[in-house]
Amino acid sequence: MQSDDVVWTLIKNGFCSFKTKTRTDTFCRNEYNVTGLCTKQACPLANSRYATVREHDGILYLYMKTVERSHQPSRMWERVKLSKNYETALKQVEKRFVELTCEKFYPSAIFHR
C-alpha cells in the first residue's frame, strides 16, 4: 500500500515530471489532474483515492483511481462511461461514489469542477 504523504513530500520537495513552476504558482500537467494546480489535494499521484471526468471522442468517462489496484499501474484507473446529459451524469457520479463508500474522500464542491 502506498503512503500518500510520502509520495506528496517527494513530489513537493523533489522532482516531478508533471510539475511546472512560474513566478507565482506551481502547475501540474498530469492529464488526470482536476484543477491543473500542483497541490496535495489535486495531485493524482499523491492520492490513493482520486477521481476525474474526461472526454474521449465526445464520450464522457469517469476515471477512478483505487488503492486496491496500486500494485498494477496499468490497471490502476477504473473507467465508467457517463451520460451526455449533465444532470444524469452527475447522478451517475454521485451514485458511483456512494456505492464505493467514497463520499468522505470526495467533497461535494469538487463535483462541479
Buried (B, 14 or more C-beta within 10 A) or exposed (E): EEEBEEBBEEBBEEEBEBBEEEEEEEBBEBEBBBBEEBBBEBBBBBBBBBBBBBEEEEEBBBBBBBEEBEEEEEEBBBEBEBEEEEEEBBEBBBEBBEEBEBEEBBEEEBEEE
